[in-house]
Amino acid sequence: MVSSYSQDQLTKYLHHLNLPSKYAKYTHNPTSFPKTEDALTTLFRCQITRFPYDNLSVHYSSTNLADINPQNIYVKFLGQDGNEPTGRGGYCLECSIFFHHVLLGLGFSVYMTGVRNRERIDGFPQGEFKGWTHIVNILQLPNGQEYHLDVAFGGDGATRPLPLISGQIFSNLGSQEIRLIHGNMSKQTRSEQKVWIYQYRNSKEKEWNSFYSFVEVEFFQEDFEVINRFTSWDARQKGNFWVVGFIRNGETFGLPLLEGEDTNNLVTEDVYVIGKIMFVNDVVKLNMGGRTRVIDSFNTEDERLAGLKKYFSISLI
C-alpha cells in the first residue's frame, strides 16, 4: 500500500510538528526520516501534541458523519495548499488513518487494525469487550521490532509507541502505568487465538484494568468506512462533546499553572508529554501529571466556541 500523501504534503506536516533540530533536518526529504525507536517516539509525541482527539466533526457537520477519506482528513488538519494548518484534530479513525498515511509516506512498514473497546462506566472500563469501534497502527522497524501506535484514545492513551512485548510496563502521564498483554478475552472459546490487550493502572498500588483488545490482522479503509458509520452515530447519540489535547514540554504558555506544575516544563531538544487539557461538554479541565482540575466553564454555545479558540486555537466559524 502507498501513502495518499505527496512529499510536499509530508513536508508541510513535518514542518508543522516543530520537530527537534536533529529530526527537523529531514523535513524536506521525508522518506529519509530515521527508522529508529527514538525517532518514532519523537514523531508520535509530536503528533499527539499537535492534533487533538475530538468529536467535533460529528457535532458540527450537516451529516453527523466523520469524513475519513485520507485526503479530506489532511485538508481538515493542515489546510489547503498555501494555507496555514487549521489546529483541528479528529476522533480515533480520523487521526489514526491520517497518521497511517504519514507513516507510509515516510517509508515505515505499517498496517492498521481494528480494536474492541470496553464500555466506560463512571469513567472506568468495565464489562465485556464490545465490537470493532476503534483503530490502532502496527508498525515494524527495520530491526524487526513491532510497535502498537494509538494516537487517538483521549486522555488515557499511550504517550509513546508500545513494543509488542507482553507484560512490559511503561510510565505514562503522571503516576499512570500502561502495558500490553498477549492473552485472551474471557468470552473467547479458542484460547489458542491470542489477542493483545491494552491495560493501565493509575499507580503501582492499583490493580491492572483493561481498556481494549486488538489482533495482528490487517484492516483496510473499507473496513473502517463500515465502522465509521456506527461510531459516528454512537458519538452523536451519546451527545457528549469533547476535545483532548496532550501538552508538550515548553508549550504551556497561557495555561493557569499552579505552583509546582511547571517542574517538568523543560525547554529541551527532547519531546515529552507533560500534561493534558480536556474540554468536555461545557467544562475545561487540566492535568499536569497530578490531579485533574477544572480551569474554565461555559454557559452558552458562543462561550463554548470561544473556549475552543482560547484553549485549542480551533475556530469553527
Secondary structure, DSSP 8 states (H G I E B T S, - for coil): ---SS-HHHHHHHHHHHT--HHHHTTTTSGGGS--SHHHHHHHHHHHHHHS-EE-HHHHSSSS------HHHHHHHHH-STTS------B-HHHHHHHHHHHHHHHT-EEEEEEEEEEEEETTEEEEEEEEEEEEEEEEE-TTS-EEEE-S-SGGGS-SS-EES-TT-EEE-STT-EEEEEEE--TT-S-TTS-EEEEEEESSTTS--EEEEEE-S--B-HHHHHHHHHHHHHHHHHH---EEEEEEETT--TTS---TTTTTT----SS--EEEEEEEETTEEEEESSS--EEEEE-SSHHHHHHHHHHHH-----
